[in-house]
């Protein structure tokens, strides 16, 4: 039997903090107001656990789940959901992937959140308007943590 002493190894797990997640949501709300849209905004950590969520007044109830799934989808595959959408079209390598993981979202509005060193620390998902608006609002939120 072999034993390995792992006490000399330091494992660092990068994760978004609640404060950073709240800052991302605040920036997303500001961008939503600029665009004149009502959004649901979800931030997940690097393990896809929900860290923060906001439903703007009068935002669609059906978009609550979509926002959370967009955030998780982006983190599951480490790419923005719009990119997954391109790869999931008929004839593409990820065709039908949206049926995995209890349902994924493969259209824009899910964006990775990275720290200043480029490490993925979470993702933000936004739903409630056009996919272009969703992506713009999510991008604004993702950039706000710096």
LOTIVO-657858 format. One record per atom (N, C-alpha, C): chain; residue number from 1; residue in one letter; x, y, z. Coordinates in steps of 0.2 Angstrom, whole numbers, plus 5000, padded with zeros to 4 digits. Each point is the difference from the previous one (the first is absolute). Layout:
N
A/NUM/A/X/Y/Z
...
***
This chain:
146
A/1/X/5004/4994/5000
A/1/X/4996/5006/5000
A/1/X/5004/5006/5000
A/2/X/4999/5005/4996
A/2/X/5004/5006/4999
A/2/X/4996/5006/5003
A/3/X/5003/5005/5004
A/3/X/4997/5006/5002
A/3/X/5004/5006/4997
A/4/X/4996/5005/4999
A/4/X/5003/5006/4997
A/4/X/4998/5006/5005
A/5/X/5005/5003/5002
A/5/X/4999/5006/5004
A/5/X/4998/5006/4996
A/6/X/4993/5002/5000
A/6/X/4998/5006/4996
A/6/X/5000/5006/5004
A/7/X/5003/5000/5006
A/7/X/4999/5007/5004
A/7/X/5004/5005/4997
A/8/X/5005/4999/4996
A/8/X/5004/5005/4997
A/8/X/4997/5003/4994
A/9/X/4994/4997/4997
A/9/X/4997/5003/4994
A/9/X/4995/5005/5003
A/10/X/5000/5006/4996
A/10/X/4994/5005/5002
A/10/X/4996/5000/4994
A/11/X/4994/4998/5001
A/11/X/4995/5000/4995
A/11/X/4996/5007/5000
A/12/X/5000/5004/4995
A/12/X/4996/5006/5000
A/12/X/4994/4999/4995
A/13/X/4994/5001/5003
A/13/X/4994/5000/4996
A/13/X/4997/5007/5000
A/14/X/5000/5002/4993
A/14/X/4998/5007/4999
A/14/X/4993/5001/5000
A/15/X/4997/5004/5003
A/15/X/4993/5001/5001
A/15/X/4998/5007/5000
A/16/X/4994/5002/4997
A/16/X/4997/5006/5001
A/16/X/4998/5001/5007
A/17/X/5001/5006/5003
A/17/X/4997/5002/5007
A/17/X/4993/5003/4999
A/18/X/4996/5000/5006
A/18/X/4994/5003/5000
A/18/X/5000/5007/4998
A/19/X/5005/5004/5002
A/19/X/5001/5007/4999
A/19/X/5001/5001/4992
A/20/X/5004/4996/4997
A/20/X/5001/5000/4993
A/20/X/4994/4999/4996
A/21/X/4996/4994/5002
A/21/X/4994/4999/4997
A/21/X/4995/5005/5000
A/22/X/5000/5003/5006
A/22/X/4995/5006/5001
A/22/X/5002/5006/4996
A/23/X/5006/5001/4999
A/23/X/5003/5005/4996
A/23/X/4998/4999/4992
A/24/X/5001/4994/4998
A/24/X/4998/4998/4994
A/24/X/4992/5001/4998
A/25/X/4996/4998/5005
A/25/X/4993/5001/4999
A/25/X/4998/5007/5000
A/26/X/5004/5004/5004
A/26/X/4998/5008/5000
A/26/X/5002/5003/4993
A/27/X/5006/4998/4998
A/27/X/5002/5002/4993
A/27/X/4995/4998/4995
A/28/X/4997/4994/5000
A/28/X/4996/4997/4995
A/28/X/4993/5004/5001
A/29/X/4998/5001/5006
A/29/X/4994/5004/5001
A/29/X/5000/5007/4997
A/30/X/5006/5003/5001
A/30/X/5001/5007/4997
A/30/X/5000/5000/4992
A/31/X/5003/4994/4997
A/31/X/5000/5000/4993
A/31/X/4993/4998/4997
A/32/X/4996/4996/5004
A/32/X/4993/4999/4999
A/32/X/4996/5006/5000
A/33/X/5001/5004/5005
A/33/X/4996/5007/5000
A/33/X/5002/5004/4994
A/34/X/5006/5000/4998
A/34/X/5002/5004/4994
A/34/X/4997/4998/4994
A/35/X/4999/4993/4999
A/35/X/4997/4997/4994
A/35/X/4992/5000/5001
A/36/X/4998/5002/5006
A/36/X/4992/5000/5001
A/36/X/4997/4993/5000
A/37/X/5004/4995/5003
A/37/X/4997/4993/5000
A/37/X/5000/4998/5007
A/38/X/4996/4995/5001
A/38/X/4999/4997/5007
A/38/X/5003/4993/5000
A/39/X/5005/4999/5004
A/39/X/5004/4993/5000
A/39/X/5000/4996/5006
A/40/X/5001/4994/4999
A/40/X/5002/4995/5005
A/40/X/5007/4999/5000
A/41/X/5004/5001/5005
A/41/X/5007/4999/5000
A/41/X/5003/4995/5005
A/42/X/5003/4995/4998
A/42/X/5003/4995/5005
A/42/X/5008/5000/4999
A/43/X/5003/4999/5006
A/43/X/5007/4999/5000
A/43/X/5001/4994/5004
A/44/X/5005/4996/4997
A/44/X/5002/4993/5003
A/44/X/5007/5001/5001
A/45/X/5002/4995/5004
A/45/X/5007/5000/5002
A/45/X/5004/4995/4995
A/46/X/5006/4998/5001
A/46/X/5003/4996/4995
A/46/X/4998/4993/5000
A/47/X/4996/4998/5006
A/47/X/4997/4993/5000
A/47/X/4993/5000/4998
A/48/X/4998/5006/4997
A/48/X/4993/5001/4998
A/48/X/4994/5001/5005
A/49/X/5003/5001/5006
A/49/X/4995/5001/5005
A/49/X/4998/5008/5000
A/50/X/4993/5001/5001
A/50/X/4997/5007/5000
A/50/X/5003/5004/5006
A/51/X/5003/5005/4998
A/51/X/5003/5005/5005
A/51/X/4995/5006/5001
A/52/X/4998/5003/4995
A/52/X/4995/5005/5000
A/52/X/4995/5000/4995
A/53/X/4994/5003/5001
A/53/X/4995/5000/4995
A/53/X/4996/5007/5001
A/54/X/4998/5003/4994
A/54/X/4995/5005/5001
A/54/X/4995/5000/4994
A/55/X/4994/5001/5002
A/55/X/4994/5000/4996
A/55/X/4998/5008/5000
A/56/X/5001/5003/4994
A/56/X/4998/5007/5000
A/56/X/4992/5000/5000
A/57/X/4997/5005/5003
A/57/X/4993/5001/5000
A/57/X/4997/4999/4993
A/58/X/4995/4996/4999
A/58/X/4997/4999/4994
A/58/X/5004/4996/4995
A/59/X/5005/4997/5002
A/59/X/5004/4995/4995
A/59/X/4996/4994/5000
A/60/X/5000/4996/4994
A/60/X/4997/4994/4999
A/60/X/5001/4995/5005
A/61/X/4995/4997/5002
A/61/X/5001/4994/5005
A/61/X/5004/4994/4997
A/62/X/4998/4999/4993
A/62/X/5003/4995/4997
A/62/X/5008/5000/4998
A/63/X/5002/5006/5001
A/63/X/5007/5002/4999
A/63/X/5004/4999/5006
A/64/X/4997/4998/5006
A/64/X/5004/4999/5006
A/64/X/5004/4993/4999
A/65/X/4997/4995/4998
A/65/X/5004/4994/4998
A/65/X/5005/5001/4995
A/66/X/4998/5003/4994
A/66/X/5004/5001/4995
A/66/X/5007/5004/5002
A/67/X/4999/5005/5004
A/67/X/5006/5004/5002
A/67/X/5005/4995/5004
A/68/X/4997/4996/5004
A/68/X/5004/4996/5004
A/68/X/5004/4994/4996
A/69/X/4996/4998/4995
A/69/X/5003/4995/4995
A/69/X/5005/5003/4996
A/70/X/4999/5006/4998
A/70/X/5005/5003/4996
A/70/X/5007/5001/5003
A/71/X/4999/5002/5007
A/71/X/5006/5000/5004
A/71/X/5004/4993/5000
A/72/X/4996/4995/5002
A/72/X/5003/4994/5001
A/72/X/5002/4997/4994
A/73/X/4997/5001/4994
A/73/X/5002/4997/4994
A/73/X/5007/5003/4998
A/74/X/5001/5007/5001
A/74/X/5006/5003/4998
A/74/X/5006/4997/5004
A/75/X/4999/4999/5007
A/75/X/5005/4997/5004
A/75/X/5001/4993/4999
A/76/X/4995/4996/4998
A/76/X/5001/4993/4999
A/76/X/5005/4999/4994
A/77/X/4999/5004/4995
A/77/X/5004/4999/4994
A/77/X/5006/5006/4999
A/78/X/5000/5004/5005
A/78/X/5005/5005/5000
A/78/X/5000/5005/4993
A/79/X/4994/5001/4998
A/79/X/5000/5005/4995
A/79/X/4993/5003/5000
A/80/X/4999/5006/4997
A/80/X/4994/5003/5000
A/80/X/4995/4996/4996
A/81/X/4994/5001/5003
A/81/X/4994/4996/4997
A/81/X/4999/5001/4992
A/82/X/5001/5006/4998
A/82/X/5000/5001/4993
A/82/X/5004/4996/4996
A/83/X/5006/4999/5002
A/83/X/5005/4996/4997
A/83/X/4998/4992/5000
A/84/X/4997/4998/5005
A/84/X/4997/4993/5001
A/84/X/4994/5000/4995
A/85/X/4997/5005/4999
A/85/X/4994/5000/4995
A/85/X/5003/4999/4993
A/86/X/5005/5003/4998
A/86/X/5003/4999/4993
A/86/X/5002/4993/4999
A/87/X/5003/4997/5006
A/87/X/5002/4993/4999
A/87/X/4995/4995/5001
A/88/X/4994/5002/5002
A/88/X/4994/4995/5001
A/88/X/4995/5000/4994
A/89/X/5002/5003/4995
A/89/X/4995/5000/4994
A/89/X/5000/4993/4996
A/90/X/4995/4999/4997
A/90/X/5001/4993/4996
A/90/X/5006/5000/4996
A/91/X/5003/4994/5000
A/91/X/5006/4999/4997
A/91/X/5007/5002/5003
A/92/X/4999/5003/5006
A/92/X/5005/5003/5004
A/92/X/5002/4995/5005
A/93/X/5006/5000/5003
A/93/X/5002/4995/5005
A/93/X/4996/4999/5007
A/94/X/4997/5006/5002
A/94/X/4996/4999/5006
A/94/X/4992/5000/4999
A/95/X/4998/4998/4994
A/95/X/4993/5000/4998
A/95/X/4996/4996/5005
A/96/X/4995/5003/5003
A/96/X/4996/4997/5005
A/96/X/5002/5000/5007
A/97/X/5006/5004/5001
A/97/X/5003/5000/5007
A/97/X/4995/5003/5005
A/98/X/4996/5004/4998
A/98/X/4995/5003/5005
A/98/X/4996/4996/5003
A/99/X/5000/4993/4998
A/99/X/4996/4995/5004
A/99/X/5003/4997/5006
A/100/X/5007/5002/5000
A/100/X/5004/4997/5006
A/100/X/4999/5004/5006
A/101/X/5003/4997/5005
A/101/X/5001/5004/5007
A/101/X/4993/5003/5002
A/102/X/4995/4996/4999
A/102/X/4993/5003/5002
A/102/X/4998/5006/4997
A/103/X/5003/5001/4994
A/103/X/4998/5006/4996
A/103/X/5005/5005/5000
A/104/X/5002/5002/4994
A/104/X/5005/5005/4999
A/104/X/4997/5006/4996
A/105/X/5003/5005/5000
A/105/X/4998/5006/4995
A/105/X/5005/5001/4996
A/106/X/4999/5000/4993
A/106/X/5005/5001/4995
A/106/X/4999/5006/4996
A/107/X/4997/5005/5003
A/107/X/5000/5007/4996
A/107/X/5003/5005/5005
A/108/X/5002/5006/4997
A/108/X/5003/5005/5004
A/108/X/4997/5002/5006
A/109/X/5004/5002/5005
A/109/X/4998/5003/5007
A/109/X/5003/4997/5006
A/110/X/5004/4995/4998
A/110/X/5005/4997/5006
A/110/X/5007/5001/4998
A/111/X/5003/5003/5005
A/111/X/5007/5003/4999
A/111/X/5004/4998/5006
A/112/X/5006/4997/4998
A/112/X/5005/4999/5006
A/112/X/5002/5006/5003
A/113/X/5002/4999/5007
A/113/X/5003/5005/5004
A/113/X/5007/4998/5002
A/114/X/5005/5004/4998
A/114/X/5007/4998/5001
A/114/X/5003/5006/5005
A/115/X/5005/4997/5004
A/115/X/5004/5005/5004
A/115/X/5005/5004/4996
A/116/X/5004/5004/5003
A/116/X/5005/5004/4997
A/116/X/5005/4996/4997
A/117/X/5001/4994/5002
A/117/X/5005/4996/4997
A/117/X/4997/4995/4994
A/118/X/4994/5001/4999
A/118/X/4997/4996/4995
A/118/X/4997/4993/5002
A/119/X/5000/4999/5007
A/119/X/4997/4994/5002
A/119/X/4993/5000/5000
A/120/X/4996/4995/4998
A/120/X/4993/5000/5001
A/120/X/4998/4999/5007
A/121/X/4996/5005/5002
A/121/X/4998/5000/5007
A/121/X/4992/4999/5001
A/122/X/4997/5000/4994
A/122/X/4992/4999/5000
A/122/X/4998/5002/4993
A/123/X/4993/5001/5000
A/123/X/4997/5002/4994
A/123/X/4993/5004/5002
A/124/X/4998/5004/4995
A/124/X/4994/5004/5001
A/124/X/4995/4998/4994
A/125/X/4994/4999/5002
A/125/X/4995/4999/4995
A/125/X/4994/5005/5000
A/126/X/4998/5002/4995
A/126/X/4995/5006/4999
A/126/X/4995/4998/4996
A/127/X/4993/5001/5001
A/127/X/4995/4998/4996
A/127/X/4994/5005/5001
A/128/X/4997/5002/4995
A/128/X/4994/5005/5001
A/128/X/4999/5004/4994
A/129/X/5004/5000/4995
A/129/X/4999/5004/4994
A/129/X/5003/4996/4994
A/130/X/5002/5004/4995
A/130/X/5003/4996/4994
A/130/X/5007/4997/5002
A/131/X/5002/4995/4996
A/131/X/5006/4997/5002
A/131/X/5006/5005/4999
A/132/X/4999/5005/4996
A/132/X/5005/5005/4999
A/132/X/5001/5004/5007
A/133/X/4994/5003/5002
A/133/X/5000/5003/5007
A/133/X/5002/4996/5005
A/134/X/4998/4994/5001
A/134/X/5002/4995/5005
A/134/X/5008/5000/5000
A/135/X/5003/4999/4994
A/135/X/5007/4999/5000
A/135/X/5003/5007/5002
A/136/X/4998/5005/4998
A/136/X/5003/5007/5002
A/136/X/4999/5001/5007
A/137/X/4995/4998/5003
A/137/X/4999/5001/5008
A/137/X/5004/4996/5003
A/138/X/5001/4993/4998
A/138/X/5004/4995/5003
A/138/X/5007/5003/5000
A/139/X/5002/5002/4994
A/139/X/5007/5002/4999
A/139/X/5002/5006/5005
A/140/X/4995/5005/5001
A/140/X/5001/5005/5004
A/140/X/5001/4998/5007
A/141/X/4996/4995/5002
A/141/X/5001/4997/5007
A/141/X/5007/4997/5001
A/142/X/5002/4996/4995
A/142/X/5006/4996/5000
A/142/X/5006/5004/5001
A/143/X/5000/5006/4997
A/143/X/5006/5005/5000
A/143/X/5000/5004/5006
A/144/X/4995/5000/5004
A/144/X/4999/5005/5006
A/144/X/5004/4998/5006
A/145/X/5003/4994/5000
A/145/X/5003/4997/5007
A/145/X/5007/5003/5001
A/146/X/5003/5003/4994
A/146/X/5007/5003/5001
A/146/X/5000/5007/5003
***
